[in-house]
Structure formats: C-alpha cells, structure tokens
C-alpha cells in the first residue's frame, strides 16, 4: 500500500489509538463544507417569516439616534465681571429642552462697561430633528434686556409646573 506524499507544511496524521476518530484531512474537509453551507443556512433562517414557535416575527423597534448638541448662550452684562453658567437641563414630554442658567454677580468692584457673558454646554439629543431649546436665566439685577431669546426669571418657582413633568438631562461644559 502506497502512502500519500507529505508536503513540507503538513504534519502526518496519526491514527487514534481506538481507531474511531476522523483523521485530520477528514476534519479539514468537514470544516470547509460547514463553512460553505453556513451562509446558506443563515439566509434560510432569516428569510423565514415565522419563528421556531410558528408565531410571526415581532417588529423590531430601534432606539432613536442620539446626536451631540453644543449650545453657546451669550448675553450683555453691565460689567465684564459677571459670569454665566448652565445649572440644569430638562427635557419636556414634547421634546423641548429647558436650560436654566445662573448669572453670578461680581465680587467687589468692577469697571462699569457693557460686556458680554457667555457659556457653552453640550448634551446628547435623542432624535433626528433639531432640538427646541428654551433658555431661562436666574440672577439678573439690572433693568434692561440684552437678548430677546432669553427669559429672565427671579426664581425656579416660576418654572415649577413645567419642571414637574420634565426629565433631567446630563450636560457637560468645557
């Protein structure tokens, strides 16, 4: 009986002492066959309109895509020493965001010169649309408005009805 010539890269197959295990070439052949059949088997399973229980497949709901939103808010102040910082962000059931900012008065004396205080914050917006954001500012003590897009409030009590149904949203500042 002639033996099969061995290449330099292959190892000779050693028979199992019990004689019932497949040889290495047989295992390789089975593996190649299984790899060739796998895409066909997967396609057959995924195209079946019914699951293993016979029930129709349930519709898959995907979570809304999230996108990073960065907002910068600027307003005029009577001195350059005033600081503006976001303190809370909430999302209403209708998807509108309420951002509450706090203006902090300067400590000590500062030059009286109309200046701009600004702050930047970022958050994750769940949805595919451009978010609607309403800005509320606490702490203003002067008597003129600097930005019509901002609502100045004296306390959070003015927003308590809206905040009762709102969900807190995490945000970051640079």
DRENMAR-150755 format. One record per residue (C-alpha): residue in three letters; x, y, z. Coordinates in steps of 0.2 Angstrom, whole numbers, plus 5000, padded with zeros to 4 digits. Each point is the difference from the previous one (the first is absolute). Layout:
# DRENMAR-150755
ALAXYZ ...
//
This chain:
# DRENMAR-150755
UNK500050005000 UNK500750174995 UNK500050145012 UNK499550174995 UNK501550124998 UNK500150135013 UNK500350194996 UNK501350105010 UNK498550095009 UNK498949865005 UNK500249885015 UNK499749824997 UNK498349955008 UNK500249885014 UNK498649875002 UNK499050005016 UNK500549865011 UNK498149945001 UNK499950024981 UNK498350095000 UNK500550194999 UNK500150084983 UNK501650044993 UNK500750184998 UNK499650014981 UNK498249945003 UNK499850135014 UNK500750144988 UNK498849944986 UNK498550005012 UNK500550185006 UNK500150074983 UNK498349924996 UNK499250085015 UNK500750174996 UNK499349994982 UNK498349955007 UNK499950135014 UNK499550154989 UNK498649904992 UNK499449945017 UNK500050175007 UNK499050074985 UNK498749875001 UNK499850035019 UNK499850194998 UNK498950004985 UNK498749895009 UNK498550105005 UNK499649905015 UNK501149965015 UNK500349835007 UNK498450015010 UNK499050034984 UNK499550185006 UNK500350144987 UNK501650115004 UNK499850155012 UNK500450174992 UNK501750065006 UNK500050185007 UNK501650095000 UNK500550135013 UNK500050184993 UNK501750054994 UNK500950125012 UNK501050154994 UNK501250115010 UNK499350185001 UNK501150145005 UNK499250175005 UNK500850175004 UNK498950135009 UNK500650185000 UNK499250155009 UNK500550185003 UNK500550045018 UNK500450175008 UNK501849955005 UNK501249874993 UNK500149925018 UNK498349914998 UNK500049824997 UNK498849894991 UNK499949815003 UNK498749864996 UNK499349935016 UNK498649874993 UNK499449934984 UNK498249924999 UNK499149924986 UNK498150024999 UNK498849864994 UNK499850094984 UNK501950004997 UNK500450185004 UNK501550035011 UNK500050125014 UNK501750065004 UNK500250105017 UNK501550115001 UNK500750105015 UNK500750174999 UNK501250045014 UNK500450185006 UNK501850065001 UNK500849995017 UNK500750185004 UNK500150144988 UNK500149994981 UNK500150124986 UNK498250064994 UNK500149954981 UNK498749904990 UNK500849834997 UNK499549834994 UNK499949855012 UNK499949834991 UNK499949825004 UNK500149844989 UNK499349835005 UNK499749834991 UNK498849865001 UNK499349854991 UNK498450034991 UNK498949844997 UNK499250034983 UNK500350044982 UNK499350185000 UNK500850165006 UNK499650025018 UNK499050155007 UNK500950085014 UNK499350135012 UNK501250105011 UNK499650075017 UNK501250105010 UNK500050035019 UNK500950145008 UNK499850164989 UNK500050165010 UNK500050134987 UNK498550084992 UNK500249974981 UNK499949854989 UNK501549954990 UNK499349854990 UNK498249974995 UNK500349814998 UNK500349995019 UNK498750005014 UNK500650075016 UNK499249935016 UNK500250055018 UNK499949825007 UNK499749824995 UNK498250015007 UNK499550094983 UNK500549834991 UNK499449885013 UNK498449944990 UNK501149974984 UNK501449925010 UNK498749885008 UNK499849904984 UNK501850024994 UNK501449885000 UNK501750055005 UNK501349994986 UNK501949995004 UNK501150134992 UNK501850054999 UNK501050165000 UNK501750034993 
//
